[in-house]
């Protein structure tokens, strides 16, 4: 008897069809956002699920879906999933690291540049029928990227890729803070220097946040940290909502405590703090850091590879490429 799987969000049909060669598949081509109760109902009798960040996978859901053996999440982050609850119940969790590193680094750099050079403010100016000749010579002045100090909070794969872009492409002085410093040879490759967090806040002309979300990183950038930044500095968050205190950031932006921000992630998304929406000096995007055709297809393929292997099908049966809780593979599900 074939295993049964659920694809919770719309994906690329040809990639979903790979699942159909191994499993009975129920999918969601209309991309309807299900409540958790609706998700539980659709997961009844399913052995595996291809999930997204909008799907809350917790103890309540797992207890209601005892047949579930594998949750294969699209994305590097998995703060939508209770990992401990999965492990306790023998449910494998996988994610999709590596394949989105460069695309997300590109986007983070673009978002930083848009904030620094006031791109969205300038576009609104033009759409309002205005032009530079009708304004002051010093209007819409932004900050240079080349030669500036780039600060990076979180120096994993994406942070390192951003550092290389800044140091080697734009001649930036790169400083970073991480739980532990990188090896000297990796620092040299990135053109980056480790500093304490307080120095990172004080010295950065452009600060990019790339740390994973956890209880310890919640509001890692709050009012106290923002007050340490230069009034000319910019802040870019491509990490996760909740790493930056959005209410504190909105207040600092309105007061001119920092020059601008670029945000792809938000606390409580898809809701955005109303004070941020009222700020003209912030660039807002809807969590699209990995949203290129090639990368989103690579993420979907890796998720399918994980699901096929996790449920004992295909040439890599029992060996999913990117498990989050691999100890489950060594214990009966």
LINQUI-V509466 format. One record per backbone hydrogen bond with DSSP energy under -1.0 kcal/mol. CO is the residue of the C=O (numbers start at 0). NH is the residue of the N-H. Records with the same first field share a line. If there is no record, write none. Layout:
# LINQUI-V509466
CO = NH + NH
This chain:
# LINQUI-V509466
2 = 23
3 = 46 + 47
4 = 25
5 = 49
11 = 15
12 = 16
15 = 19
18 = 21 + 22
23 = 4
25 = 6
27 = 30
34 = 38
35 = 39
36 = 40
37 = 41
38 = 42
42 = 45
46 = 68 + 69
47 = 5
48 = 71
49 = 7
50 = 73
51 = 54
56 = 81
57 = 61
58 = 62
59 = 63
64 = 67
68 = 91
69 = 48
70 = 93
71 = 50
74 = 95
77 = 80
79 = 56
80 = 82
81 = 85
82 = 86
83 = 87
84 = 88
85 = 90
86 = 89
91 = 70
92 = 323 + 324
93 = 72
96 = 98
97 = 100
99 = 103
100 = 104
101 = 105
102 = 106
103 = 107
104 = 108
105 = 109
106 = 110
107 = 111
108 = 112
109 = 113
110 = 114
111 = 115
112 = 116
113 = 118
115 = 142
117 = 121
118 = 122
119 = 123
120 = 124
121 = 125
122 = 126
123 = 127
124 = 129
125 = 128
130 = 133
131 = 134
135 = 138
144 = 147
147 = 172
148 = 204 + 205
149 = 174
150 = 207
151 = 176
152 = 209
155 = 159
156 = 160
157 = 161
158 = 162
159 = 163
160 = 164
161 = 165
162 = 166
163 = 167
164 = 168
165 = 169 + 171
169 = 146
172 = 149
173 = 192
174 = 151
175 = 194
176 = 153
182 = 186
183 = 187
184 = 188
185 = 189
186 = 190 + 191
192 = 175
195 = 199
196 = 200
197 = 201
198 = 202
199 = 203
204 = 233
205 = 150
206 = 235
207 = 152
208 = 237
216 = 219
220 = 244
221 = 225
222 = 226
224 = 227
225 = 228
229 = 232
232 = 258 + 259
233 = 206
234 = 261
235 = 208
236 = 263
239 = 242
241 = 218
242 = 220
243 = 245
244 = 248
245 = 249
246 = 250
247 = 251
248 = 252
249 = 253
250 = 254
251 = 256
259 = 234
260 = 282
261 = 236
262 = 284
263 = 286
265 = 268
267 = 270
272 = 275 + 276
273 = 277
275 = 278
280 = 260
282 = 262
284 = 286
287 = 290
289 = 291
291 = 295
292 = 296
293 = 297
294 = 298
295 = 299
296 = 300
297 = 301
298 = 302
299 = 303
300 = 304
301 = 305
302 = 306
303 = 307
304 = 308
305 = 309
306 = 310
307 = 312
308 = 311 + 317
313 = 316
315 = 318
321 = 94
324 = 327
325 = 328
326 = 329
327 = 330
